[in-house]
Amino acid sequence: MRGDATARDHERVVEAVFDAVAASAPEVRDALPGRRVESGAENPSGESVLAADEYADDLLADRIAAVDGVGTYASEERPEPVDCGDGLSVAVDPLDGSSNLKSNNAMGTVVGVYDAPLPAPGTALVGAGFVLYGPITTMVVATEAGVREEVIGSTREVVTGELTLPERPTVYGFGGRVPDWPDDFRAFARGVEEDLKLRYGGAMVGDVNQVLTYGGLFAYPALADAPDGKLRLQFEANPIAYVVERAGGASSDGRRSILEVPAGDLHERVPLHVGNAALIDRLESTLG
């Protein structure tokens, strides 16, 4: 258990980081229309980078690095972490789902704040959250105290102070091509679709927010051509797992909590499954 003084200091830094993210979100959103083209670069995972990805990364790097108590800024778009001084480590997916930009669908920003050098396991997280650029801009923030949802506009308003998953699951969304799913996951999916409604938009933050709102399950499983999955542990899986677990749900890589997955390479990938605990238990029983 962390000491009271350390816990208070971590809380201060986490809140300051999300203050910076909230202040940046309207600027990121306003910059999207003119940045729908590819930049010509690739990120460390070999994916094409849009001009919007670069803009969001540069803006967030400047804002977060300026927060007192942040020692490291790392991004999905950068090969190595940036040394900012002494303090906590912040890992960011600046524009999750940016491939949706061309078709004008949902996107987001994912943030994890770690009390450890990166790469780090999810057990080192002291805060995490995401911004969703949907019809309105919202931000979900999870700390050791719980989870809240804010609306971000000309002002910030907390609309849900104690966000928890509904007990009765309603929706599911699974990534990857069905022919590429392993047989055991395909069998699990066939059972789930008998009970839940499909909701999948191609941006993880949007799909996870559906699960937080209605209950259910989001998964980007291991695939035949990507046995380690497609989502990055540091930038996407750990922060989202932290949010969902703090909201009363569960996470899994197929056999254990995502937060218990050992950290290896900064840009390593992992299968991700998050949602209501009963569904995660069912998943692990099927995949086990």
PAFI-989226 format. One record per residue (C-alpha): residue number from 1; chain; x, y, z. Coordinates in Angstrom, 3 decimals, always signed. Layout:
<atoms>
ATOM | k | c | xx | yy | zz
ATOM | NUM | A | X | Y | Z
...
</atoms>
This chain:
<atoms>
ATOM | k | c | xx | yy | zz
ATOM | 1 | A | +0.000 | +0.000 | +0.000
ATOM | 2 | A | +1.379 | +3.406 | -0.919
ATOM | 3 | A | +1.959 | +5.942 | +1.845
ATOM | 4 | A | -0.591 | +8.719 | +2.241
ATOM | 5 | A | +1.841 | +11.441 | +1.114
ATOM | 6 | A | +2.889 | +9.456 | -1.957
ATOM | 7 | A | -0.713 | +8.661 | -2.822
ATOM | 8 | A | -1.683 | +12.327 | -2.559
ATOM | 9 | A | +1.228 | +13.346 | -4.765
ATOM | 10 | A | +0.306 | +10.747 | -7.360
ATOM | 11 | A | -3.303 | +11.940 | -7.286
ATOM | 12 | A | -2.146 | +15.520 | -7.866
ATOM | 13 | A | -0.003 | +14.535 | -10.852
ATOM | 14 | A | -2.706 | +12.311 | -12.361
ATOM | 15 | A | -5.282 | +15.088 | -12.119
ATOM | 16 | A | -2.806 | +17.582 | -13.613
ATOM | 17 | A | -2.141 | +15.203 | -16.527
ATOM | 18 | A | -5.854 | +14.878 | -17.256
ATOM | 19 | A | -6.285 | +18.640 | -16.906
ATOM | 20 | A | -3.696 | +18.963 | -19.676
ATOM | 21 | A | -5.437 | +16.286 | -21.765
ATOM | 22 | A | -8.828 | +17.965 | -21.316
ATOM | 23 | A | -7.392 | +21.362 | -22.297
ATOM | 24 | A | -5.819 | +19.811 | -25.407
ATOM | 25 | A | -8.844 | +17.792 | -26.539
ATOM | 26 | A | -10.772 | +20.676 | -28.186
ATOM | 27 | A | -7.619 | +21.683 | -30.061
ATOM | 28 | A | -7.071 | +18.127 | -31.275
ATOM | 29 | A | -10.683 | +17.928 | -32.420
ATOM | 30 | A | -10.565 | +21.309 | -34.161
ATOM | 31 | A | -7.397 | +20.278 | -36.029
ATOM | 32 | A | -8.836 | +17.070 | -37.494
ATOM | 33 | A | -10.565 | +18.403 | -40.650
ATOM | 34 | A | -7.342 | +19.610 | -42.241
ATOM | 35 | A | -5.255 | +16.578 | -41.262
ATOM | 36 | A | -7.005 | +13.584 | -42.812
ATOM | 37 | A | -4.074 | +12.763 | -45.128
ATOM | 38 | A | -1.163 | +10.413 | -44.536
ATOM | 39 | A | +2.030 | +12.062 | -43.342
ATOM | 40 | A | +4.270 | +9.692 | -45.280
ATOM | 41 | A | +5.762 | +8.288 | -42.070
ATOM | 42 | A | +5.256 | +5.029 | -40.197
ATOM | 43 | A | +5.030 | +4.555 | -36.439
ATOM | 44 | A | +7.243 | +2.046 | -34.580
ATOM | 45 | A | +4.604 | -0.653 | -35.169
ATOM | 46 | A | +4.869 | -0.205 | -38.947
ATOM | 47 | A | +1.512 | +1.537 | -39.386
ATOM | 48 | A | +0.964 | +4.570 | -41.607
ATOM | 49 | A | +0.765 | +7.811 | -39.663
ATOM | 50 | A | -1.776 | +10.497 | -40.518
ATOM | 51 | A | -1.024 | +14.182 | -40.181
ATOM | 52 | A | -3.632 | +14.174 | -37.386
ATOM | 53 | A | -1.648 | +11.534 | -35.466
ATOM | 54 | A | +1.466 | +13.681 | -35.597
ATOM | 55 | A | -0.374 | +16.839 | -34.574
ATOM | 56 | A | -2.062 | +15.170 | -31.596
ATOM | 57 | A | +1.193 | +13.561 | -30.477
ATOM | 58 | A | +3.177 | +16.811 | -30.662
ATOM | 59 | A | +0.502 | +18.783 | -28.822
ATOM | 60 | A | +0.050 | +16.227 | -26.048
ATOM | 61 | A | +3.801 | +15.759 | -25.665
ATOM | 62 | A | +4.253 | +19.480 | -25.072
ATOM | 63 | A | +1.333 | +19.768 | -22.658
ATOM | 64 | A | +1.981 | +16.616 | -20.632
ATOM | 65 | A | +5.761 | +17.083 | -20.428
ATOM | 66 | A | +5.106 | +20.515 | -18.891
ATOM | 67 | A | +3.168 | +18.978 | -15.970
ATOM | 68 | A | +5.121 | +19.123 | -12.722
ATOM | 69 | A | +5.665 | +15.549 | -11.574
ATOM | 70 | A | +5.793 | +13.933 | -15.029
ATOM | 71 | A | +9.164 | +12.322 | -15.662
ATOM | 72 | A | +8.552 | +10.489 | -18.940
ATOM | 73 | A | +6.297 | +10.889 | -21.966
ATOM | 74 | A | +5.888 | +7.892 | -24.272
ATOM | 75 | A | +3.691 | +7.622 | -27.326
ATOM | 76 | A | +2.576 | +4.992 | -29.784
ATOM | 77 | A | +4.013 | +7.295 | -32.453
ATOM | 78 | A | +7.544 | +7.489 | -30.958
ATOM | 79 | A | +10.179 | +4.752 | -30.843
ATOM | 80 | A | +11.484 | +5.709 | -27.395
ATOM | 81 | A | +10.183 | +7.531 | -24.305
ATOM | 82 | A | +10.985 | +11.216 | -23.861
ATOM | 83 | A | +12.769 | +12.189 | -20.634
ATOM | 84 | A | +10.899 | +15.071 | -18.979
ATOM | 85 | A | +12.663 | +15.070 | -15.602
ATOM | 86 | A | +11.690 | +13.290 | -12.388
ATOM | 87 | A | +8.277 | +11.806 | -11.780
ATOM | 88 | A | +5.619 | +9.504 | -13.149
ATOM | 89 | A | +5.597 | +7.976 | -16.616
ATOM | 90 | A | +2.783 | +8.798 | -19.045
ATOM | 91 | A | +2.002 | +6.534 | -22.017
ATOM | 92 | A | -0.317 | +7.886 | -24.707
ATOM | 93 | A | -2.100 | +6.735 | -27.825
ATOM | 94 | A | -2.634 | +10.250 | -29.196
ATOM | 95 | A | -5.350 | +9.375 | -31.707
ATOM | 96 | A | -6.809 | +5.920 | -31.261
ATOM | 97 | A | -8.823 | +4.834 | -34.284
ATOM | 98 | A | -7.323 | +7.464 | -36.582
ATOM | 99 | A | -8.108 | +5.205 | -39.549
ATOM | 100 | A | -11.711 | +6.277 | -38.895
ATOM | 101 | A | -10.862 | +9.878 | -39.726
ATOM | 102 | A | -11.331 | +9.509 | -43.467
ATOM | 103 | A | -14.845 | +8.106 | -42.972
ATOM | 104 | A | -15.634 | +10.574 | -40.147
ATOM | 105 | A | -16.261 | +8.019 | -37.419
ATOM | 106 | A | -15.339 | +7.996 | -33.726
ATOM | 107 | A | -11.761 | +8.369 | -32.499
ATOM | 108 | A | -10.107 | +9.011 | -29.174
ATOM | 109 | A | -7.038 | +9.576 | -27.041
ATOM | 110 | A | -5.859 | +6.976 | -24.495
ATOM | 111 | A | -3.665 | +7.836 | -21.489
ATOM | 112 | A | -1.986 | +5.724 | -18.816
ATOM | 113 | A | -0.036 | +7.149 | -15.877
ATOM | 114 | A | +2.505 | +4.718 | -14.383
ATOM | 115 | A | +4.519 | +4.846 | -11.172
ATOM | 116 | A | +7.427 | +3.051 | -12.861
ATOM | 117 | A | +9.810 | +3.415 | -15.805
ATOM | 118 | A | +8.376 | +2.274 | -19.120
ATOM | 119 | A | +7.703 | -0.363 | -20.218
ATOM | 120 | A | +5.774 | -1.263 | -17.058
ATOM | 121 | A | +3.024 | -3.701 | -16.095
ATOM | 122 | A | -0.512 | -2.491 | -15.518
ATOM | 123 | A | -0.074 | -3.023 | -11.794
ATOM | 124 | A | +2.112 | +0.118 | -11.854
ATOM | 125 | A | -0.738 | +2.315 | -13.116
ATOM | 126 | A | -1.929 | +5.044 | -10.761
ATOM | 127 | A | -4.420 | +6.522 | -13.221
ATOM | 128 | A | -5.732 | +6.019 | -16.741
ATOM | 129 | A | -8.454 | +7.236 | -19.028
ATOM | 130 | A | -9.505 | +8.242 | -22.487
ATOM | 131 | A | -11.069 | +11.026 | -24.494
ATOM | 132 | A | -13.780 | +10.084 | -26.981
ATOM | 133 | A | -14.304 | +12.368 | -29.982
ATOM | 134 | A | -17.865 | +11.366 | -30.755
ATOM | 135 | A | -20.924 | +13.533 | -31.400
ATOM | 136 | A | -19.799 | +15.199 | -28.180
ATOM | 137 | A | -16.346 | +15.095 | -26.601
ATOM | 138 | A | -16.205 | +13.116 | -23.369
ATOM | 139 | A | -13.381 | +12.056 | -21.061
ATOM | 140 | A | -13.366 | +9.051 | -18.749
ATOM | 141 | A | -10.827 | +9.153 | -15.912
ATOM | 142 | A | -10.011 | +6.247 | -13.596
ATOM | 143 | A | -7.931 | +6.516 | -10.432
ATOM | 144 | A | -7.584 | +4.405 | -7.316
ATOM | 145 | A | -10.652 | +6.289 | -6.013
ATOM | 146 | A | -12.950 | +5.236 | -8.871
ATOM | 147 | A | -14.082 | +6.252 | -12.363
ATOM | 148 | A | -15.794 | +9.409 | -13.601
ATOM | 149 | A | -17.044 | +10.708 | -16.950
ATOM | 150 | A | -16.824 | +14.328 | -18.038
ATOM | 151 | A | -18.173 | +16.270 | -20.980
ATOM | 152 | A | -15.580 | +18.582 | -22.500
ATOM | 153 | A | -16.720 | +21.687 | -24.342
ATOM | 154 | A | -16.294 | +25.362 | -23.565
ATOM | 155 | A | -16.269 | +24.090 | -19.948
ATOM | 156 | A | -15.771 | +20.712 | -18.244
ATOM | 157 | A | -18.681 | +19.038 | -16.507
ATOM | 158 | A | -18.658 | +15.789 | -14.548
ATOM | 159 | A | -21.744 | +13.936 | -15.775
ATOM | 160 | A | -21.128 | +10.633 | -13.972
ATOM | 161 | A | -19.202 | +10.794 | -10.723
ATOM | 162 | A | -19.129 | +7.061 | -9.978
ATOM | 163 | A | -19.102 | +5.231 | -13.310
ATOM | 164 | A | -19.664 | +1.467 | -13.104
ATOM | 165 | A | -20.548 | -1.184 | -15.649
ATOM | 166 | A | -24.229 | -2.122 | -15.692
ATOM | 167 | A | -24.752 | -5.534 | -14.111
ATOM | 168 | A | -26.717 | -6.816 | -17.098
ATOM | 169 | A | -24.544 | -6.910 | -20.251
ATOM | 170 | A | -26.090 | -5.759 | -23.526
ATOM | 171 | A | -23.460 | -5.232 | -26.255
ATOM | 172 | A | -20.339 | -6.796 | -27.714
ATOM | 173 | A | -17.723 | -5.741 | -30.246
ATOM | 174 | A | -14.877 | -7.941 | -31.495
ATOM | 175 | A | -11.989 | -6.821 | -33.721
ATOM | 176 | A | -10.135 | -8.684 | -36.421
ATOM | 177 | A | -11.404 | -10.736 | -39.350
ATOM | 178 | A | -13.591 | -13.670 | -38.358
ATOM | 179 | A | -11.582 | -16.127 | -40.528
ATOM | 180 | A | -8.462 | -15.087 | -38.581
ATOM | 181 | A | -9.964 | -15.793 | -35.154
ATOM | 182 | A | -8.676 | -18.915 | -33.372
ATOM | 183 | A | -11.222 | -21.743 | -33.242
ATOM | 184 | A | -11.770 | -21.444 | -29.497
ATOM | 185 | A | -12.437 | -17.709 | -29.680
ATOM | 186 | A | -14.775 | -18.231 | -32.648
ATOM | 187 | A | -16.747 | -20.753 | -30.604
ATOM | 188 | A | -16.928 | -18.285 | -27.716
ATOM | 189 | A | -18.098 | -15.504 | -30.046
ATOM | 190 | A | -20.873 | -17.693 | -31.484
ATOM | 191 | A | -22.245 | -18.148 | -27.989
ATOM | 192 | A | -21.974 | -14.476 | -27.060
ATOM | 193 | A | -23.809 | -13.264 | -30.134
ATOM | 194 | A | -26.867 | -15.255 | -29.069
ATOM | 195 | A | -27.236 | -13.085 | -25.967
ATOM | 196 | A | -25.763 | -9.670 | -26.858
ATOM | 197 | A | -26.136 | -7.025 | -29.586
ATOM | 198 | A | -23.252 | -6.283 | -31.938
ATOM | 199 | A | -21.797 | -2.786 | -31.603
ATOM | 200 | A | -18.428 | -2.321 | -33.309
ATOM | 201 | A | -17.117 | +0.930 | -34.768
ATOM | 202 | A | -13.427 | +0.272 | -35.379
ATOM | 203 | A | -12.085 | +2.639 | -32.713
ATOM | 204 | A | -11.302 | +0.913 | -29.431
ATOM | 205 | A | -12.268 | +3.877 | -27.253
ATOM | 206 | A | -15.693 | +4.092 | -28.857
ATOM | 207 | A | -16.321 | +0.371 | -28.542
ATOM | 208 | A | -15.106 | +0.274 | -24.939
ATOM | 209 | A | -17.285 | +3.258 | -24.089
ATOM | 210 | A | -20.286 | +1.286 | -25.375
ATOM | 211 | A | -19.383 | -1.465 | -22.892
ATOM | 212 | A | -19.006 | +1.044 | -20.043
ATOM | 213 | A | -22.388 | +2.540 | -20.928
ATOM | 214 | A | -24.461 | -0.575 | -21.606
ATOM | 215 | A | -22.454 | -3.476 | -20.193
ATOM | 216 | A | -21.003 | -6.252 | -22.292
ATOM | 217 | A | -17.678 | -7.186 | -23.821
ATOM | 218 | A | -15.035 | -5.701 | -26.108
ATOM | 219 | A | -12.281 | -7.887 | -27.510
ATOM | 220 | A | -9.410 | -7.694 | -29.943
ATOM | 221 | A | -8.260 | -11.315 | -29.711
ATOM | 222 | A | -5.202 | -13.146 | -30.887
ATOM | 223 | A | -5.377 | -13.682 | -34.655
ATOM | 224 | A | -3.918 | -16.243 | -37.019
ATOM | 225 | A | -1.670 | -13.576 | -38.536
ATOM | 226 | A | -1.149 | -11.735 | -35.226
ATOM | 227 | A | -0.933 | -14.253 | -32.360
ATOM | 228 | A | -0.019 | -11.454 | -29.940
ATOM | 229 | A | -3.041 | -9.402 | -30.973
ATOM | 230 | A | -3.004 | -5.914 | -32.483
ATOM | 231 | A | -3.290 | -3.572 | -29.481
ATOM | 232 | A | -0.270 | -2.225 | -27.617
ATOM | 233 | A | +0.060 | -3.194 | -23.946
ATOM | 234 | A | +1.515 | +0.110 | -22.711
ATOM | 235 | A | -0.577 | +2.553 | -24.720
ATOM | 236 | A | -3.942 | +0.843 | -25.157
ATOM | 237 | A | -4.487 | -2.447 | -23.308
ATOM | 238 | A | -3.186 | -1.529 | -19.844
ATOM | 239 | A | -4.998 | +1.841 | -19.597
ATOM | 240 | A | -8.289 | +0.436 | -20.896
ATOM | 241 | A | -8.056 | -2.600 | -18.609
ATOM | 242 | A | -7.410 | -0.295 | -15.651
ATOM | 243 | A | -10.488 | +1.798 | -16.478
ATOM | 244 | A | -12.761 | -1.223 | -16.899
ATOM | 245 | A | -11.515 | -2.966 | -13.757
ATOM | 246 | A | -11.922 | +0.213 | -11.692
ATOM | 247 | A | -15.473 | +0.433 | -13.058
ATOM | 248 | A | -16.270 | -2.998 | -11.649
ATOM | 249 | A | -15.486 | -5.075 | -14.728
ATOM | 250 | A | -12.646 | -7.394 | -15.628
ATOM | 251 | A | -9.912 | -7.754 | -18.236
ATOM | 252 | A | -7.975 | -10.657 | -19.708
ATOM | 253 | A | -5.355 | -11.607 | -22.247
ATOM | 254 | A | -7.142 | -14.943 | -22.439
ATOM | 255 | A | -5.895 | -16.414 | -19.175
ATOM | 256 | A | -5.140 | -13.591 | -16.696
ATOM | 257 | A | -5.853 | -9.939 | -16.033
ATOM | 258 | A | -4.216 | -7.638 | -18.547
ATOM | 259 | A | -2.784 | -5.715 | -15.586
ATOM | 260 | A | -0.772 | -8.801 | -14.629
ATOM | 261 | A | +0.884 | -9.220 | -18.043
ATOM | 262 | A | +4.654 | -8.693 | -17.674
ATOM | 263 | A | +6.029 | -5.704 | -19.546
ATOM | 264 | A | +8.555 | -6.385 | -22.276
ATOM | 265 | A | +9.128 | -4.121 | -25.274
ATOM | 266 | A | +7.648 | -0.617 | -25.197
ATOM | 267 | A | +5.552 | -1.333 | -28.290
ATOM | 268 | A | +4.648 | -4.972 | -27.602
ATOM | 269 | A | +1.134 | -6.145 | -28.409
ATOM | 270 | A | -1.307 | -8.264 | -26.454
ATOM | 271 | A | -4.780 | -9.796 | -26.969
ATOM | 272 | A | -7.313 | -7.657 | -25.106
ATOM | 273 | A | -10.699 | -8.649 | -23.690
ATOM | 274 | A | -12.583 | -6.327 | -21.300
ATOM | 275 | A | -16.105 | -6.224 | -19.940
ATOM | 276 | A | -18.425 | -7.695 | -17.347
ATOM | 277 | A | -16.647 | -10.142 | -15.059
ATOM | 278 | A | -18.996 | -13.051 | -15.814
ATOM | 279 | A | -18.266 | -12.738 | -19.537
ATOM | 280 | A | -14.510 | -12.603 | -18.914
ATOM | 281 | A | -14.774 | -15.730 | -16.746
ATOM | 282 | A | -16.699 | -17.438 | -19.544
ATOM | 283 | A | -14.074 | -16.362 | -22.065
ATOM | 284 | A | -11.177 | -17.706 | -19.995
ATOM | 285 | A | -12.995 | -21.002 | -19.464
ATOM | 286 | A | -13.451 | -21.350 | -23.223
ATOM | 287 | A | -9.896 | -20.341 | -24.138
ATOM | 288 | A | -8.268 | -22.174 | -21.231
</atoms>
